[in-house]
Amino acid sequence: MSKGIAGKSTWVLIMLVLIGAVLGSFIGNLAAGSSFSWLNYGKTFGLTSPLVLDMAVLTLTFGLTIHFSIATILGIIIAIFIYRFI
């Protein structure tokens, strides 16, 4: 297992960043209808329609969309700070 800063596991950092992104997105969606709606402001990147590869026997469908909002970015930053202090 690879070690990051001060012998900490890189997998812990990856998990914390993912948790921070999910919680940030959740908070941004909750704030969408309130006076904190600016937290849900963001941009979506990715494929708007899925890419389909049909090989007669096997059909593969590829699709990825990522939505970054202010709350998501704040969640990731907080997760990195938590990682540095644990």
C-alpha positions as CSV (number, residue, x, y, z in Angstrom):
1,M,0.0,0.0,0.0
2,S,1.5,3.3,-1.0
3,K,2.1,5.9,1.7
4,G,1.5,9.6,1.3
5,I,2.3,12.5,3.6
6,A,3.9,11.4,6.9
7,G,3.3,7.8,6.2
8,K,-0.5,8.1,5.7
9,S,-2.2,5.9,3.2
10,T,-3.1,7.3,-0.1
11,W,-6.3,5.3,-0.1
12,V,-7.4,7.2,3.0
13,L,-7.0,10.4,1.1
14,I,-8.9,9.1,-2.0
15,M,-11.8,7.9,0.3
16,L,-11.9,11.2,2.1
17,V,-11.9,13.2,-1.1
18,L,-14.8,11.0,-2.5
19,I,-16.7,11.4,0.8
20,G,-16.1,15.2,0.7
21,A,-17.3,15.4,-2.9
22,V,-20.5,13.4,-2.2
23,L,-21.3,15.3,1.0
24,G,-20.6,18.6,-0.7
25,S,-23.0,17.7,-3.6
26,F,-25.6,16.6,-1.1
27,I,-25.4,19.9,0.8
28,G,-25.4,21.9,-2.5
29,N,-28.6,20.1,-3.6
30,L,-30.2,20.8,-0.2
31,A,-29.3,24.5,-0.4
32,A,-30.7,24.8,-3.9
33,G,-34.0,26.2,-2.8
34,S,-32.8,28.4,0.0
35,S,-30.8,31.7,0.3
36,F,-27.7,29.6,0.0
37,S,-28.5,28.5,-3.6
38,W,-25.1,29.9,-4.7
39,L,-23.6,26.7,-3.2
40,N,-25.2,24.7,-6.0
41,Y,-23.8,26.9,-8.7
42,G,-21.5,24.8,-10.9
43,K,-20.6,23.2,-14.2
44,T,-21.2,19.8,-15.7
45,F,-18.5,18.0,-17.7
46,G,-18.7,14.8,-19.6
47,L,-20.6,13.0,-22.3
48,T,-24.2,14.4,-22.9
49,S,-25.2,11.2,-24.6
50,P,-23.7,7.8,-24.0
51,L,-21.1,6.3,-26.4
52,V,-22.4,2.9,-27.6
53,L,-20.1,0.3,-29.1
54,D,-22.2,-2.5,-30.7
55,M,-20.2,-5.6,-31.7
56,A,-23.2,-7.8,-32.5
57,V,-22.4,-10.2,-29.8
58,L,-21.6,-7.6,-27.1
59,T,-22.8,-4.1,-26.7
60,L,-20.8,-1.7,-24.5
61,T,-22.2,1.6,-23.4
62,F,-19.8,4.3,-22.0
63,G,-20.9,7.4,-20.2
64,L,-19.5,9.7,-17.6
65,T,-20.8,13.0,-16.3
66,I,-19.2,15.0,-13.5
67,H,-21.0,18.0,-11.9
68,F,-18.7,20.3,-9.9
69,S,-20.4,22.9,-7.7
70,I,-19.1,25.3,-5.1
71,A,-20.3,23.0,-2.4
72,T,-18.5,20.0,-4.0
73,I,-15.2,21.9,-4.2
74,L,-15.6,23.1,-0.6
75,G,-16.3,19.5,0.5
76,I,-13.1,18.3,-1.3
77,I,-11.0,21.1,0.3
78,I,-12.3,20.3,3.8
79,A,-11.6,16.6,3.2
80,I,-8.0,17.4,2.3
81,F,-7.6,19.5,5.4
82,I,-9.0,16.7,7.5
83,Y,-6.5,14.3,5.9
84,R,-3.6,16.6,6.8
85,F,-4.6,16.9,10.4
86,I,-5.3,13.2,11.2
